[in-house]
């Protein structure tokens, strides 16, 4: 797993924007399971059986490097991973007036803190959070941003249907990293989705709260924002006010983990990953080493590049 900074013509966004791209790839499904994934096969790169304890930008570097390779004609890839303890910020979070204070506070508590190149806002990671990346080629003269979000939504929805769980799509007000493609059960968010676009391919990234205390994660994110923005929105005495800067007004109770939201359905980290593998195989995915896996040195270099480019 790895992450890296963007190359030219890449966009950072959560929901919108449009770029032109060239050299469309053929033989790509246009309807049905796995829309946007090639009929010739794609790879599953699953490292979720262990949690990453090193640089949290490493998996993002992997996604960035693979995105470039997919844009050059390599097979697409689905990437599953987990991290031990981190908070991954969005670009706007890093620009808050006292972001450094909040980041130092988290670091003192043992959190890895980094800024990702994809869209969205702050997301806490721990062993109960499963991260999914879809690295796929662009196939239209104009990139269709909605298609990327829909592809991820479809993968997660079909997987959860195996447990008899139906999901809702739409922004959950008060959640952290909010967006139009928030996924929820009974109104509580368990998944957020963002995208990273290069010229000829893109990465769709999702976090899924599978196990653990979702509200505690929400409180931690809220505390970070209060430090980084240097304001308290609601101290229990004063009326709630609107944030002075563009960051989420997090209400922890809006978040939930699947083990609680779908209690009695048999969902654990292990069973969810197995179900995802089944869905991916049904879509034509191949479990195993991608023939164009980036070299470790390249991934480490890309992670360092990402940190220098975005965390400053």
Secondary structure, 3 states (H helix, E strand, C coil): CCECCCCCCCEEECCCCCCECCCCCCCECCCCCCCCCECCCEEEEECCCCCECCCCHHHHHHHHHHHHHHHCCCCCEEEEECECEEEEECHHHHCCCCHHHHHHHHHHCCCEEEECCCCCCCEEEECCEEEEEEEEECCCCECCHHHHHHHHHHHHHHHHHCCCCCCEECCCCCCCCCCCCCEEECCEEEEEEEEEECCCEEEEEEEEECCCCHHHHHHHHHHHHHHHHCCCCCCCCCCCCCCCCCCCCCCHHHECCHHHHCCCCCCCHHHHHHHHHHHHHHCCEEECCCCCCCCHHHHHHHHHHHHHHHCC
